[in-house]
C-alpha cells in the first residue's frame, strides 16, 4: 500500500512539472509574438548593416524586396535568434540563377544577385551564411574570416574569382565549407596550411579551385582534419599524390572525390584502405596501371575509376580485388574508358548480392558474355558498350529481373537476340543495341508484346527495316526514340506521329525514309527531332514547341516560310542544309530569341541577307553554298555571342566593313569563294583576337598581308589562297603561337561547322571533330614575294604549308627537319633556289611534297619516304640530280653509298693527296741523299775516314764468312 501511495505522489509531481513546462512555453511564445509585433526583436545595428549590404547589390528580380520594414528577422533569407533577436542566419542561395546562367532558354540572368559583398563582417553573430548560386563579382572578401561564430559557409557557384583568403583558417567553429568554383571564374589558393585551423570541419568542397600551388603538401593539410566526412577536390589541377601515407588521420571520411586531377602516376593502395569511405570517385586521375593488384575496401558502395589508363585482367579485378571481403557492399562499379582486357568471370563472388550498376564500357574486354551474368540478382544498370566482346548473348540475361538500363552497343556480337532474352526484363527502361557484326540478328515476332515499357530506345547501325517495328506501338512510356542507320525506307507511319505527342527526342537519321512530313503537329515542349540524311521531300513543316530540328540532306523544296520565327519561336538548333530550298532568308529567323545554331548551307537561297538579326544567343551561323548576293551583312556583327560565321561559296562582294570589328567573339570565320575585294583589314588582327580558323581563299583581296594578323595567337588555320595579295609575308608570322603547339586544339570545344581545306594536293572536308587537329597555312596562287621559309620553320607544329604559284625566293633552311609534324609541303612555281637539305628526309610524316618549277640544284636526298615520291614533283629544276630523275650525279658510287658530296670535289681531293705524296718522297730523297753524300764530296777528311771505315767493314765481313765456312766443313768431315 505504501508503494502505491509513493507511486501516486511521483506521478502527481511529474504531471505538475509537465503542465508547468507547457504553460511557460506558451507564455514565452506569446511574449515572442508580442515582441515581434512591436518590432523589438531585430537589432537596429544589424538591420542597418543588412540594408547597406543590400545597397551594394543589383537585384533585378526583387529577391530582396521584403527588406524594407523594421523587423529584419522577417526578411527573406534572414534568420534570428529566438532569445536575443541577433541575426544568426543569412541564406541567399538562388538555384534559379544558376539554371538561367547556363540555360540557353533563359532571357538573361534576371533572378541573380550581383555586385560586391560589404558590411557582412558586421553581423558578428552569424553562424550560417549561404550566398551560393549568384553572380557576385570580384574576390571573396577576406573579412568573412572574422565571422568567428560561423559553422556553415557556402559560397559555391557564385562567380567569385581570385585567391581564396587564408583568413578562413580563423573560422574554428566551421563544420561546412563549400567553395565550389566555376570553370570560367577561377579561384585559387597559395597553400592549404590554413585548413589546420578548421579542426571541426566535416564537409569541404574545393571543386574547380586551382590548387596547383599547393600540390606538394595538399594531402598533409587535408590529413589534419580528423572530423572530415566529405572531401570534394575535383578539377583542382593537383598534379601529384603520394604513393605512401604513413598515417591516415581522417578516420571518419565517407566520401572522397578527386575527379579530373592528372596525377600522372599509378593509383596508391592507401586510397582504397580507408575503411570508412563508402564513395570513392577517381575519374580521369591516373595515367598508369596495372590495377588488378589493388585490394579494394569492403565497405565501398560506390567506386568510379573511369577514364584512366588502368589495365589488367578484368576478371582479376572483379573477383580478386574483393577476395578478402566476407561480404561486399559495392553497389556501383564504374570502370569505363580504361584499358582492361580479358574475359568476364564465370563467377562474380560476393558481388552477386550487392552490385546494382556495372559500367565496363569503352575497354578492351573480349570473349562472350558469360551465363553467370544472370547471377547478379540486384543488377539494375549494365553498360558493356564499345568493347571487343563477341559470341552469342546468353538467355540468362533475362534472369536480371531488376534490370532497368542495358547497353550492348559497339561489340561484335554473333547469333540471335530473340524475345526470349527479354522475357524476364519487366523493369527495363533503356535499351541500346548497335552490333558491329552485320550477321547479328534481332529476331522479334511482328506480334511480339514486350514485357517491359521502355522510356528510351537506341538502335543504330543495324538492319532493322525496311519497316518500323510494330512492337514500338506497345511502348507507351517512350520519350526518346533513336533508330539511326537502321535501313528503314517506309514513310513515317501515323501511329508513330501519334506517339510523338509525348516523345521528347525522335532521331531517325541516316535511313531512306521518304514521303512528305505533316505540315503541323503539336509536340511537347522542348522537342528534339533529327530526320537528317533521308529522302524526305515537299515543303518545310512548321512545328511549334520544337527546340532542335535537324532536316539536313533531304530533298525539301520551296521557300522557307516567312512566319517560321513566330510559329517556331522556341527553336535553339535549326539545320536545313543540303536541301533544295529557294527564295530569300526570312527576317523572322533573325528574331528568334533562343536560337543559337542556324545552318542554311547547300541550298538555292538567293537575294540579300536581311539586316534584322536580333537574336542575342546566336553562336553559329552558316549561310554557305547558296546564291546570296550582297555586301558583307554588317548587322551580323551586332550579334553579341557570334562565335562561328560561314559565308563561303556565295556571291558576296565589296570591301569588308569596319563593323566587322564588333565580331569580337569569333573563333571561326570562313569567307572563301566569294568576290570580296580590297585589302585584308587590320581590324581582324586588332579586334578578332580569338580567331582559330580564318579562311578567305578564292576572293579578290589585294595588297600586303597586314602584320596585325600576328596578334592572332589562337590561330591554327590560315587560308588566303587564290587572291591577289602581294609583297612579303610578315616576319612576325613566326610568333603565331597557335601553330607552335599541338597540345590543346583537338581537345577544345569542337567547332560546329565543317571546313574545306586543300591538303595533299586535293580539297578535303574536315568535320567539326577533326578541324581542331589541323594546323596549316595556305597562301598559294597570289603574287607574294620575298623569303618566307626562315619565318615558317619556327612554326614547329605546322601540318600543312602551301605557297605554290607565287614569286617567293630564298633557300630551304636546314632546320626544316625540326618540323616533325609536317605532312604537306608545296613550294612549286616560285623562285626558290639552293640544295634540298638532307635533313628533309627526317620528316617521316611528309607524304605530299611538290618542289616543281623552282631553281633547286644538287642531289635529291635519299632515305625514308623520299624514294617513294614521283619525279613530277621535281620538274622544272634542271639543276637537280639523282633518283628518281634520269639525271645522274657525277659520283654515282658515292651517291649510292649515301655520300652526297659532288664527284668533282672527290676527284680534286684525290689529286691533292697524290701530289702531296710525291712531293714528300722527292723532298725526302733529296734531303737524305745530299745530307750524307754532299758532306763527303765537300770535306776531304770526312771522305778519307768514311772510306777507311768501309774497308774495315769489308775485311770484317770477309773474315766472318771464312771462319763460318771452315766450321761447317769440319762438321761435315766429322760426320
ABEGO torsion letter per residue (X at the ends): XAAAAAAAAAAAAAAAAAAAAAAAAAAAAAAAAAAAAAGAABBAAAAAAAAAAAAABBBAAGAAAABABABAAABBGBBBBAAAGBBABBBABBAAAAAAAABAABBEBAABBBEBBBGAAABAABABBBABGBBBBEBBBAAAAABAABABBBABGAGBBEBBBAAAAABAABABBBABBBAABBBBBABAAAAAABAABABBBABGBBAAAAAAAAAAAAAABAABABBBABGAGBABBBABBABBABAABABBBABGBBAGBBBBAAAAABAABABBBABGABABOBAAABBBBAABABBBABGBABBEBAAAAAAAAAAABABBABABBBABGBABBEBBBABAEAAAAABABBBABGBABBEBBBAAAAABAABABBBABGBABBEBBBAAAAABAABABBBABGBBBBEBBBAAAAAABAABABBBBBBABAABBBBBBAABBBABBBABBBBBGBBAOABBBAAAAABAABABBBBBGAGBABBBBAAAAAAAAABABBBABGBABBEBBBABBBBBBGBBBBABGBABBEBBBBBBGBABBBABGBABBEBBBAAAAAABAABABBBABGBABBEBBBAAAAABAABABBBABGBABBEBBBABBABAABABBBABGBABBBBBBAAAAABAABABBBABGBABBEBBBAAAAABAABABBBABGBABBEBBBAAAAAABAABABBBABGBABBEBBBAAAAABAABABBBABGBABBEBBBAAAAABAAAABAAAAAABBBBABBBBBBBGGBBBBBBAAAAAABBBBBABGBABBEBAAAAAAABAABABBBABGBABBEBBBAAAAABAABABBBABGBABBEBBBAAAAABAABABBBABGBABBEBBBBEEAAAABBAAAABGBAABBEOABABBBABAAAAAAGBABBAAAAAAAAAAAAAAAAAAAAAAAAAAAAAAAAAAAABAAAAAAAAAAAAAAAAAAAAAAAAAAAAAAAAAAAX
